[in-house]
Amino acid sequence: MKPYVIVLAILIFSTGHYSSAQTRLVIDPQSHNGLVNGMVFTSNGSQLISVSDDKTIRIWDVKEGALDRTIRTFSGQGPEGAIYAVALSPDDRFLAIGGYFKENEVRLIDLQRDAPVVVLKGHTNVITSLNFTSDGLHLASADVTGSINIWDIGFANNAITGTLSRKLTGHKAQVYDISFSPNGEQLVSASYDGSLRLWDLSGSKESVLMRMHIDKVYACAFTSDGKGIVSGGNKGKVILWDNEGTFKRYLASLLSPVNNISINGTDIVVSANMGYHISLSTSSVVQPMPVTFSSSTASAVSSNKLGALAGGEKGDIIIYDLSDNSPIQVFKNKASSANAIGISSSGILGIGKKGNTFSSGFDLKQLDYLWKLNATDFNTEQHKDGAYSLTPVGMYTLSTGFKGTVEMNPRIDGRLRSYTVIDDNTIAVGGDYSLKVYDRDGEFKSELKGFNGAITSIAAANNRLAALCSDQTINIWNLKSGELLTSLYLAPKDEWICWTPQGFYQASSGGEKYMGWQEDLAIDSVSRFYKSSVFSSKFHQPELVKQTLLLGNFKIAQERVKLDEVPEKEEVVNTAPQVQWVTPETLVTDAKSGRVTIKAIVKSPSEIKLIKILVNGRPAPDTRGVAIPKTVGKHDVMIEQDIFITHPVNEIRIFVSNQEAKVVSEKRVFNLANATEGGRSVDIIDYSSRPDLYIVSIGVSKYSNQAYDLNYADQDAESVAQVFNTLGTNIYKEVKLTELVNENATRGSILEALEQLKNKARSKDMVVIFIASHGINDNGNFYILPYDADLQNVSQTLVSWRNIASTLGDLPSNVLVFIDACKSGQFGVNMLNDSDNTEAVRDAASDENGVVIMAASTGNETAQESSEWAHGAFTKALLEGVKNGKADIKPDGTIYLRELDFYVSERTVELTNDSQHPTTQKPSTIGRFAVIKLN
């Protein structure tokens, strides 16, 4: 919990009612992007649920160390929609959230259906804390006015109800934390007034005032046995009380405020400047927990001795093994770590740290990430220029040096965050919520709108103003007109997406997932979120984005590229098909046999083009190319399908595309591990029947046209085939190898080898494709050059990547593709030299095709070979990682995709002196899987 944010919320809170459905563009860093205010483990410790200032609920898979899913609810502009409090019912089904909501409601979400099922209204201001009783029959909620509400929770006919039964008053300031006793007969509350209160919920006793803290109290919790209470406050004291409110002793005296306390069994985790583990079973010894952030804002403890701490402005989360307080998982924000920007007169953004040193950049004219910057003069944030001397005076005032001042309104602008001189009569000033332009005397001229987060760095050149926000977007305005032209989001491994306010975008091969369309329906409904790729057929418009930046006006750019009228955002999301699950109705089901039935209704405003049923991200066996089922409405269809499942955990999704959009449904999970037959446990899966590994390794160094020859592509293919053939039997029952090298790698033989996989590969099998050759881009279509390639007859002699992706996308097995097909070297005058593989990688790794792809290089980069290695750089790194086991980072004898990706990427960059950057793309529907076992 974070007291300073709650106080701010009171200052800017306004009354009003929710508007109707609304749609807006939001970033999705695949993690939190703001302070984490609350966390809770599920009862068995398998999942961690966190809530944040960024208005999202993130559910994390603790074992896999990955984000399982994200829930979004109705929110508004600025801080409206920020979530400050969370509680989970004892059966793990219902999640209660509260925070900066306009109607001050508690929202109860059914996690089995991802839907708010009841809205509890009864508070008059921001909600700060929530807590369920151990039987789930009561919920307590507290707010910043000092009030506490007790709700009776009922459940009948598969529906939940909530009734306000009691209101507790007595605190003289905000209540920051509350906790029920294990038996539900008492409640303790912690307040800004410097006290705790112990409430007897039977009504037979007056509340007990507990005073030992000498300042604000931020945290409180009952011990698991109900005999004690632990509290913490602003002065760093952690105090143990008995269950009658009597002081027992100090457990810790920390040097910073205690923000949160979590207890399970004898384990106490304290969130302060860092984390602290206190064990009541070992004489309350205080043990520090290592963190990577400056301050911790939330904590949680599981029943299986796991602890969690969250901290930092970006909401990083660390999971610990409390047996030795060692970190075992890290859920880190995936945004870039830039905190300073510059802009050149040639349209290059410099990106880096404070101090005007830029380690990388972005070309606004070509829309391309720059790993290295040539000597460029950047305009950066300038605080002095001639007679100007911009000087902050406190948190809300800026002196201009001309006897003028700029006064920030705490409610509207927030704190002063950044400022710069633009020219001899203009300055720009950024705050927590605003970006405004003033003259040198401090007179307001204009306001620049369209961003989220605080303004942390500003730069201007050639009538363009760039501002870096705390959400790590870089927004570009036409300074003269005030029009927001584009927003740019930079993610790890140099992924990015750049978009206009209307939703048109260009992105790196994996960048589309970082921005999307959020459709807020109502406060009693979960919001819908569509990745930008859902509407790619209309909104993936690189040239329009370029022209908007070049011309400084979207309307003029629209005319230049001859684009039709731009629909409103609400109209855009209405074009997407909707999948409504009928069976199973709930998220998780225990399957009784290896064959299950699914039913769903697909509602579409236009004709449906394709339906795919996906099991763990791959087409379900016997359902490839599902015929469009019978129509139940104009374009609505009913799907009813029997599916054979073989894995212990089976995630079922439905992919649907229509004329305007392509979507993947929410998942439904079938567990086979607990299947029974006739009252006895049954092992559905024959674990003695291991999967097979299919390898197709293609390498062309010698072409029929010697002008195309390479040096080591054939050796690359042979070496990779040998390594996987040798190590494959450690995890796979049988390795089936097809090796196509030089004259054997004709167009016909390549297509035949891929087609054969359709008849052989099963759902439990693994397919590995390795391609080392030339690759070219012809009018937006990527091609592989086989041995018999003729660049004068591209369509008839080259291998179309779209055909490869489509064929592999229909296989029921997992598919991993290594592609080293952007080889260096030119084809000569009047021949094709464009080798950009971005769209090829994007297409293969789409949810529709579901292929995991590791590409040797990014965009227009060339893949390098060297006589020193007798291999391509990418292949050398791959062989080192697999053959020599260097990619087994954990190490546990098994190389997983994440490990291989990390090693190969880092090693290739090292081998090529930072001139070649591999990219790995994995569909959102594919989970973690092992690539190879070393022994």
N, C-alpha and C positions, 0 to 999 in steps of 0.2 A: 504494500500500500504506500502511497506517496502523498503525504499531507499537503505539500505546497501546491500540487495540482488541484486538489479538492478545493482549497481556498480560492484559487483562481476561477474555478468553475462557478463559485457563488457570485463572484464579481460580474461575470458576463452572462449569467443565466437570465433567460427571458421566458415569459409565458407565451402560450399559443397552442395551436392544435396542429396535428400532423396533416400535411397535404396528402394528396392522392399519390398513386404510384409515380415513381421518379426513376430516371436512368442517368447514370453518369459514368465517365471513364475513371478507373482507379488503377493504381499499380498493385502488383502482387509479387512481393519479393520471395515468395515461398517460405516465409518465416515472418516473425513479427517485425514491425517497422516503427515501433514506438515503445514507450515504457510498458513493461509487463506489470500489471497491478494485482494479479491473483493467479494461483495455480492450485490444482488438486489432482491427486492420483486416483485412478479407478481402484476398486476394492482389492484387486489382485496385483496391482502395481504394473500391469502390462501397458497402460496408457497414462499419459499426463495431459491434462487439459489446462490451457492457459488463456488469459484474457488480457486485453491491452488497450492503451490509448489509441491504437490504430483501428479500433472498432471491430476487430476480428476475434473469433474464437478458434484457436488452433488445437488440434488433437494429435498428439505425437505417439508414435509406436516406439516404446522404450527399448525393446530388444533390438529392433532393426535400426534404431537411431535415425528415424525418418519421419517426415510429416505424413500423417495418415489422411487427414482431411481438414478442411476449413469451413467454418460456418459463419455466415454474415447475416446481420439483421438490419432492420430499418435504421438509417442514420441520416444526418444532415450535414451542413457545411460547418467548417471550423471544428470545435471540440464536440459538437452535438453527435452523440452516438458512441462516444468513448465509454469503454466498459471498465468500471472500477472494482466490481465485486463479483464473486463466483462461488457457488456451492453445488455439490453433487449429492443426489439422493443416495441412500445406502445401497440400493439395488443397482446403482450405476445407470439408471434409465433417464432420470430427469435432471436437467441442468438449469440452475437458477442464475440469472445474470441481472446486474443493475449498474447504474452509472449515470452519465450525463444524458438522460432521456427527457424529452420535452414534457411528457406527462408523468415523469418521475415514477414510472411503473417498474415492477419486477416482471421479467419475462421468463417463463418456464418453457424450456425446450425439451421435447421428447427426442432423445438421442437415437432411438430406434427408428425414428421417422424423419429426423432432422426438421422438426417443425415446432414453433411455439404453439403450445396447446392451451395455454391460459395466460392472461395478462392480469397482474394484481395491481390495483390502483388504490393508493391510500397515503402516499407520501406527498409532501409539498416542496421537496427539494432533492438535490442529488443524493443518490443511494451510495453508501460507502462500504457496507459489509453485509454478508448473507451467511446463514448457517442453518442446516437441517438438524433435527433431532435424529438420534441413532435408529429410530424406528421409521423415519421418513414421514411421520404424521403431522409434523409441525415445521414451519419455516420461520426464522426470524430475519428481519431486515432493518437496517439502521440508516439514518441519513444525517446530513450536515446541520440540521436544525437541532439535533440532540434527541430526536424521537426514535423509538424502536417499535416496530409492528410485529405481532405474532400472528401467523396465519395457520389455520387448520387446513391440512392438505388431505383430500379424499381421492379415491380412485374406484370407479365403478363403470361397468360396461365399456371397458377399454378407454375410458376418458378420465382426465384428472380435473379436480376442482380445487379452488383456493378461496377461503373465506377469512376475512379479518376478524380475529377473535379478541384481540387485546392490544392496547397501545400503552407502552411504558414511557413515562416522562420523569424527569428529575435532573438529568444532566443540564449544565448551564452553557454547554457549547457542543460542537460537533462530536458525534459518536463515530469512532474510527474502526472499531473492531468489536465483534460479539462472538460468544461461544456458549453452546449448550453444554450442560453436564451430560455424561454418558447416559444417565437414566432419564434425562429430559425434564427433571424437576426444578432445575436451576438454570439461570442464564447470567453470564458475566459480561460486562460492557466496559470498554475503554474509551476515554474521552479527552478531547482537547482542553477540557477544564482542569486537567491534572489529576483526575480521580478515576477509580474504577467503581462500578456498582455491581453488587451481587443480588440478583432478583430471585425471590421465591415464587415460582410460577403456580404453586398451589394456592397462593393468596393468603396463607396463614401468617406470614411474617412480612414485616416491612423490609424494603431493600436495605442492604448493608453498604455504607459508604466506605470505600477502601482508599486510604491515603498514605503513601510512602514515597511516591514519585514527586519530585519537586518541580516538574514541568509537564508538558503535554504527554499523554499516554497514547501510544499508537497501536499497541498489540496486546492481545490476551488470548489465553486458551486453557481449557481444562486439561488436566492430565488424563491419561486413558483409563486409570482406575477410578477417576472421579473424586479422589481424595485431595487433590491439589489444584491450584491455578497458577499459571506462569504469565507474567506481564512484562512489557518493555516500553521504554519511553524515550523522549527526546534527549535526555542526558545520558543515555547508554546503559542505564541500570536494568538488569534482568532480575526479577523478584519472584520468589516462590511464596505462595499463600496457601493456607488450608482451605477446605471447602466451606468454611464459615466466614471467610473474609479476613482471617487473622494473619498478619505478617509472620512468615517463618524465617526466611533468610534471603540474602542476596546470592543469586547463582552466578552472576557475572557483572563486571563493571567495564563496559566497553568505551572506546574513545569517540564513538559516533552514535547518532540516533538509532534506536531499534525500530525497524520499519515493519517487521512481520515475525510471527512466531508460529511454528507448526510442530505438532506432537503426534507421535504414534508409538504406542508401547512405552518404552523407557527412553526413546530417542526424541530429543528436542533439536530442531534446526532454527537458528536465529538469523534473520536477514538484517544486516547493518551495512557498514562500509564494505564488509565482505561477509562470508558466511561463517557461522560458528555452530559446532555440534556439541551439544551437552547431553551426556548420558546419565540418567538418574540411577542406573545400575552400577556406575563406577564412581560413586561419590561426587557426581556432578562436575567432573573435570571438563573444562572448556577447551575444545580442540578447534583450531582454525581450519577452514575449508578453502583451498586455493581457488581464486577466481581470476577472470581476465577482464573484469570491468571495475570501474572505480567505486561503484556503490550498488548494493543489492536491494531490490525493491519488493521481492516476493519470495516465498519459500513454500515447500511442501515436503511431506514425509509419507512413505508408503508402508504397507503392512509387511513387506518383504525386505525391510532395511535399506531402502533407497531414499536418498534425499535429493531435493531439487532446489536450485537457486536461480533467480532471474535478475538481470541488472543491465545497466547501461541505457543510453538513450535509444538504442536500436532494439532492445528487448532480447538480448542473448540469454540462453538457458543452458545450465550445466546440470547433468545428472551424476550423483555420487553413490558409490558403495559405502554405506555408513560403517561397515566393519573396519575400514581403514581410511575413510574419507577421501578416497581416490576418485577422480573424475572418470566416468565410463562412457558418457555420451555428451556431445555438445550440439545444441541446436542454435546455429549462429545465423545472424542476419546476412542475407545474400546480396546486399547492396554493396557498391564500391565504398571505399573508405575516404573518398575525397572530402576535403574541407576548404578547398580554395580553387578558384577558376580564373582563367584569363581568356581573352578573345583577341585575335589578330585581325588586321585589316583585310586579310585574305580569306577570312571565314574559318579559321582553325580555332577550336576550343582547346585550351590547355587545362589539364586536370591534374590536381596533385594536392600537396599539403600546404599549410600556411607557410609563407616565406617566398611565394612566387616562384617556387621550383616545381616544374611540371614534369611528371614522369611519363605521362601518356597524353593522348589527345583524341579529338574527334573532328573529322572533316565535314563541316556543315554543307559544303557544296556537293561532295560526292557521297555523303552519308556513309562514312566508313570509319571504323575504329583505327587509331594510329598507335601502334605499340611503341614506336620511337618518334621523337619530334626532331626535325631539323631546326637549325638556328632560326628562331622566329621571334619577332618583337611582339609581346603580348601587352595589351592594355589590361591592367589588373586593378584591384581595389585601391584607389588612391585617396589618402586622407589629407594630403597637402598638395596644393598646386597653386603657385604664385601667392596671391594674397589669401587664398583659402587655407584654413587650418581647422579641419573638422575634429572636434573634441567632445567626447561624451561627458556629460555632467550627471552622474548617477545612472539609474537604470532606464530613465524615461526622457531624458533631455539631451539634445545634441547642439553644441555651439558651432556656428558656421564660420566664425572668425570675422564676420562683417557686422558685428553687433546684433546679428540675427540668431535666432534659436528655432529648433524644431522640437515641439512638445509631443511626445507619444501619449495617446489615450490608452490607459491600461486595459480598458474594456474592448476597444476596437483594434488597437495596434499591437497591444502587448508590450513586451520589453524591447528596447533598442538592441538589435542584433548585428547589423552590418550597415555600412554607408560608404559612399564613394563620390568623388568629383567626376562629373561627366564632361562638362566644358566650362567656359569662363562665367557662365551664369546659371548652371544647373547642377544639382546634386540629387542622388537617389538614396533613399533611406529605407531599410528593411527592418521589420520587427517580427514578432511571433506570428502575427496574423495579417500583416499588410506590407505592401511595397509601394512607396509613394515618391513622386518627383517634386522637388521644391526649387525655388530660385535661391540665390546666394544669401538673401535676407531672411530665408526661412518661410517665404510665402508659398502656400500650396499651389501646385500647377496641375498635377494629374495623378491618377492612381492606376497601377498595373495589376490586373486581376487574372485569376485562373489557375492559381497554384494551391498546394496544400503543404502545411508545415511552415516552420520558421525560415526566414531568409538568412542564410549563413555566409554567403559570399556573392559579390556583385562585380560585374565587369561590363564595359560598353565600348563599342567601336562601330563606325560606319552606320549610324542610326539603328544599331541593334543593341539591345541590352540583354545580357545573360545573367540569370540568378540561380545559384545553387540553393536548394531547399534542404531542410533537415530530413525529408523523406528520400533524399539522394536523387531527386529529379533536377535536371538543369532545364530551365524554361527560357525561351527566347522570345522577346517582344520587338515589334517595330516601335522604336522609341518615339517617333513623331506621331503616329496614329494611336499608339497604345494597344494595338492588336496583338494578342498572344498568337505567335506563329506556330511554334512546336514545343513539345516537351520531350526530353531525352532521359531515359533511365539506363544506367550502367550497372551490370550485374557481374558476378565473378567470372573468371576465365574469359573476360572480354566479350561477354554476351551483352546485347543492347537492343533497345527498341526506341524508335523516334516516331512521334505521332502528332497530328494536328488536333485541335480541340474538337473537330468534327469526327475524329476516329480513324482517319486515313493514316497508314503507317508504313514504315520500312523497318526491318529487323534483321539481326544476325540469324543464323540457322536455328539457334535455340532461344531466341529472344522473345518470341511471340507470347510465351507463357507469363511474362512479367507485366503485362498490361491487359486489361479486359473491361467488359461492360458489366456494371453492377445494376441490377434492376431491383429496386426496393418496392415491395408490393404494399405491405401494411405492417403495423406493429405486431400483429398476430400471425405473421407469415415469415418464413425464412427467405432472405433475399436470394435472387438467382444471380449467378456469376457466369459470364461467358468469356473465355479466353479470346484474345484478338483473332486467333486463327479460325474461330467459329465462323466469322464473317469475312474470311480472307478473299473470297472470290470477288467481292466488291470493294473491300477496304484496304487490301494490300496494294498500295499505289505509290511505289517509290518515286516516280517522276513527279507526281503531284506534291509530295512532301518536299522534294528538292526545289520545285518552282515556287512553292509558298515561301521558303526561306530566301530564295534568290530575289523574288519580286516584292516581298514584304507585305503581301496581301493575298489572302486565300481566294477571294472571288476572282481576282485577275488570273491567279494560277489555275483555278478551275476552268476558266474560259480557254486558257492556253492549251491545256491537255484535253479539252473537249469532253469534260465530264458532265453527265446529266445532273439534274437537280439533286441536292444532298438531302436525304431524309432526316427527320428528327430522330433523336436517339431512341425515343419510345417506339417509333415505327421500326427501327432497325431490330430491336430485340423481339418484336412481335413476329418477325419473319422466321425465327428459329423454331424447329420442331420441339415438342415437349414429350418426354417419356414419363408416363404415369404407371408405376408398378402396381400390379394387382396381386400377384403371387410371386415371391413371398412379400408380405406387406411390410415386415420389419427388416432392419438392417442385417441381422445375423440369425441364421437358422441352422440347427443341427440336423444334418441329412441322415435319413434312416437307411439309405442305400446309395449306390454309386450312380443312380439315374434319378434326376430331379426334373420337375416341371416348372417352367417359368411362364408367367402371363403378364402382359403389359399392353397398355394402350398408347399408341403414338398419335399425337395430335399435331397436324401440320397445316399451315395456311397455304401451302403450295404442294405440288405433286412430289411425292417421295421418290427419290432416285435410288437409294441404297440402304439396306439394313444389314448389319453384322452383329451377331451375338458373340461377345468376347468372354473367354474364360482366362483369367489372369493375364489379360491383355492380348491374347491370341484368339483367332477364330475358333469357335467351339467345333469339335469333331462332328462331321456329318451335317454341319450347318453352313458351310462355306457357300457364299452366294445365295443367301436366304431369299426365297421368292417373296415378293411383296404380298403380305397376307391379305385376307379379305377386308374390304373397306367397311368401316362402321360409320363413317361420316363422309363429307365431301372429299377430304384428303386424309381422314383419320383411319388408322388400321389397328386391328387387334393382333397381337403376337401371342401365340401359344406354342411352346416348344419343349420337347423332352431333350435334356442334355446329359451326356455322360461325363461325370467328374471323377478324377483320379487322384487329386492332391489332397493332403490333409486340410488345407484351407483353399477354397475356391472363390475368387471374386468374379462375379458375373456383372457385365455391363452391356448395354445395347448402344451400338453406334448407328446413327441415323443421319442421312443427308437429304436435303431437298434442293430446290432450285436456288435458294438463297444462302443456306447455312448448313453446317455439319456439327452435330453435337454428340457427346457421349453421356449416357445417363448416369445417375447416382448408382453406386455399386450395391449389390446384394451378395452377402457372404454365406456360403454353405460350408459348414465344418463337417468333415467325415470322421474325425478322430473319435467321436462319441457315438457312432452309429451302433444300433442294436438290432437284433433279430430274435423274435421269440423271447424277449426279456433278457437276453444275454448279449454281451459285448461282441461286436463283429469287426474284424480288421478288413475293411473293404479293399484296401490297397495291397497288392502283391508286391511287397518290398523286395523280394528276390528277383523280380523282373526289372532290372535297372534300365535306364534310358539309353538309347544309342546316340552316338555323335556322328553327324554327317558333315564332312568337310569338302568344300569345293574351293580349290586354290588355283587362282588364275594369275599368270605372270607373262608379260610379253616384252622381251627386250629386242628380239629380232623380228622385224616386220617384212611382209612381202615387198613393201616399198621401203628401201633401206634409209630413206630420208627421215623416217620416223623412229629409227632405232634408239633404244636406251641401253644402259650399261648393266644394271643389276636387277631389273624387275623380275627376270626369270629366277635368279637366285633367291630373291625375296620370297617368291611363291613356294619354291622347293623347300626352303628352310622352315617357313611357317608350317607347311604341311607336315614336315618331319617331326617338329616339336609337338604339335597337337596329336599326331598319330601315335607318338611314343607315350605321352603323358595322359592321353585320353582314356586309356583303360583303367586309370586310377579312380575314375568316377563314373565312366560309362561302360555299359556291358560290351558294346562292340563299336569300333571306329570304322566308318565307311568313307573312304577317301576317293575323291575325283580330282586328279591333278591335270591341269591344262596349261601347258607351257609352250611359248613360241608358236611353231607351226601347228600345234595341236589346239591352240586357243583361237579357233576360227569363230566367226559370228554364229554359225550353225551349231557348233559343239558347245559353246557357252549357253545358248538358249536351251539346248537339249538337256544339258546337265541340270539347269535350274528347273526345267519342266519335270524331270524325273523325281525331284524332291516332293512334288505334289502327291505322287503315288506311294511314297515310302515313309516320309517323316510323320511320326505320330505326335500326339499332344505332349507326351512326357519327354520327347526327344529334344536334342539340341542341334541346331544347324549353324555352322560357322562358314562364312564366305570371306575369302581373302582375294582382293583384286589389286594388282600392281601393273599399271599400264599408263598410257596417255589418257587424259580425259578432256573433253572440250565442251563448251557451251555454245550452242547454235540457236539463236533467236529465243533464248530463254529455256531451251531444252538441253539437258546434259546427256552426253554420250560417252561410253567407254570404247576405246579403239581396240578391236580384236586384231589378230594377225593379218587378216585379209582386208583391213580398212582401206577405204578410198575416200578421201576428203572431198572429192568432186561428186560423190554420191552418198551423202551422209545418211539419209533415211534408209537406204537399202543395204549398206555395208557396215554401219556402226551399230553398237548395241545400245538401245535407248534405255536410259536410267528409269524412265517411267515404267517400262515393261518389267525391268528387274524388280522395282519396288512393288509393283502390283502382284507379281508372281510370289515374291517372298511374303507379301502381306496376306496372302491366302493360306499360308501354311499354318497348321495348328500348333506347331512347336515354337519354342523360343528361337529367335534368329539374331545372330550377332554378325555384323558385317564390318570388316576392316577394309578401308578403301584408300589406296595410295595411288590416286589416278590424276594428280595434277602435277605431273612431272615437269621439271625445268627443261628449258630448251624450246626454241621456236620452230614452227613448221615451214617457215619460208614465206616469201612474198605471195600475196593473194590467197594465203591459206588461213585457216581459222586459228586464232591465238588466244581467245578468251577461254579461260579454264575455271571460271567462278563456279564453285560447287555448292553455293549456299542453298539454292532451291532444291538441289538433289538431296542434300542431307535433310533439309526440312521435310521434304515429301516422304522419304523413307521412314523417318522417325515420327510421323504424324500418328495420331490415335487410330486413324483409319488403317494404316499399314502396319503399325506396331513393331517396326524393326529397330533394334538397338544398333547404332552405327558409330564407329570410331573412324573419323576421317583424318588423314595425315596432315592436312593444312586447312586454313580457313579462308573463305572468300576467294580472292584472286591470287593468294599466295601460291608459290610453286613449291613442290615437295622435292627436297634435295637428295642427291646421291653423292657418294664419295668413295674413291679408291681406297681410302684409309679404312673404311668399314667394309667395303665390297657389298654394301647394302644401301638402301634408302635410309635416311635418318629415322623415320618413323618405324620402319621394320626393325632396325637395329635396336631401338628402344623396346619394341614389342618382344623381340627375342630375349633381350636381357631380362625383361620383366617376367616372362613365362619360363623360358629354358633355365635361366640362372636363379629363378625364384625371387628376384629383387622386388617384384610387385607384391609379394606377400608381406604387406606392411604390418599386419597385426602382431606377430605372425602366428598362424594357426594351421599351416599346411595347405590352406585353400585360398586361391586367388579369386576374389570377388570383383565384379565389374568396377565398383567404385575405386578399389585399390589399383586395378590395372589402368584405369583412366588417369588417376593421379600420377602414377609412376611414368607412364608413357608420355603424358603431356609435359611434365617437368623435364624429363630426360631429353626429349626432342628439342625443346627450347634451348637446353644446355648445349646439345650437339651442334646446333645451327646458329649459336650465338644470338639467340632471340630473334631470328628471322623467319622461323616456321613455327606455327602454333596449332597443334592438333585440336580437334573438337570432338567431343563425345555427346551424342544426343540419345536420350531414352524417352520413349513415350510415357505420358503420365499414368497410363494404365498398367505399366510393367513395374513389378517390384524388384527387390534385390535378388540376384541369382549368381551362383558360382560359375566362373568361366572354366577353371581347371583345378585339379587337385595335384599337388606335387608328389605325393607318395601315398 
